[in-house]
């Protein structure tokens, strides 16, 4: 968790961000490497998507980024980081201090964990997790530069009581009012943890 989310195409609340990302030089550099920017639909690890982060002047801007850190010598991608240990883990410590980001989504997906006959966990039914009143979700993450291009991971936390039946982790979300503070390198991220957004509902996905 979290390894899928969804962006409603042509979402009015996000259209300006999507257009800005599509015009950026970074989007063209990703395209040259065979990774087109995704601005709507279901998003998976390794996709390139618009992400909000701090710019050189300390303000917020949208940047295309690839979802997932590459694992040296092991292949595959690391797509999540535990918020409880990100500040001390060597892989995430530097990003926790100054390279934080926020990923806009309409909702995210989770597969209910179930037990098989041998007592092992297996993925069950797929659910979409949405904000009340269909607000935009801001999935908080960290990013770093790999081969000259940005890559991000999504931070996870323990689930709320309402979502605990699905999985033992969920994304760390913040309300829009706290996003600028989260991505500001001068902020202390630990001071924002109490403001986590938790007004979510789970529905069976199609």
Phi, psi and omega in degrees: 000137354262133183229014172205140168213174188226140175239121178297125179300138178057037176292119182303328182288344184238355189301321180297317178297316182297317180294320179296317179297320182294332181275350188285155177295330179298321179300320179292322179294321176294319179299321179298335178265007176090015181239100180283146178293132178258124182241008178190151180101192182281133183251135181236161174307144183084350176287153176258124188221163175288135181222138179271131179209172180285140176264185187294337180267001180093355176276183180257140177218164178258137182227139168293134177219151175271138179277111174123131171277138176284140181262109184299127176077357183239346184073173179077183182229146172261115189252343181232160173219138178285128182292335181292336185236000184299328183291341184243343179289131181305325182294331188242349190303313182294317179294323178302322182286324187211001181233066179260152183216171178223130186253118180281136179213153174279323173195170174236164182251149172217143177258127182297128178282128179231168180253138175272184184297335181270002179083014179261148180290143175217151178287137179248227184292148181269132179240149169256134182251118188236157174280152175297145180063022176056036175290160174290136173270138176246100180278118185278141183211187177230154178220161175213169179260128178235119181053041175083001182231146184280142176228147184229160170235156178259132179283142178237159182219177174294148184285160171290165179301323183291334183254359183296338179291342183272311191200160179270006175221158173210162178294151169276119183244149173233152173292158182304326182296342181254357186294316181300321178293322180298316185276349180289119182300338181279348181281156172263110187300328182296335180287346182264350183302323180293347182266015181308139178274126185228007182278078189236153175231147180250131178229145175300131181273155178290000000 
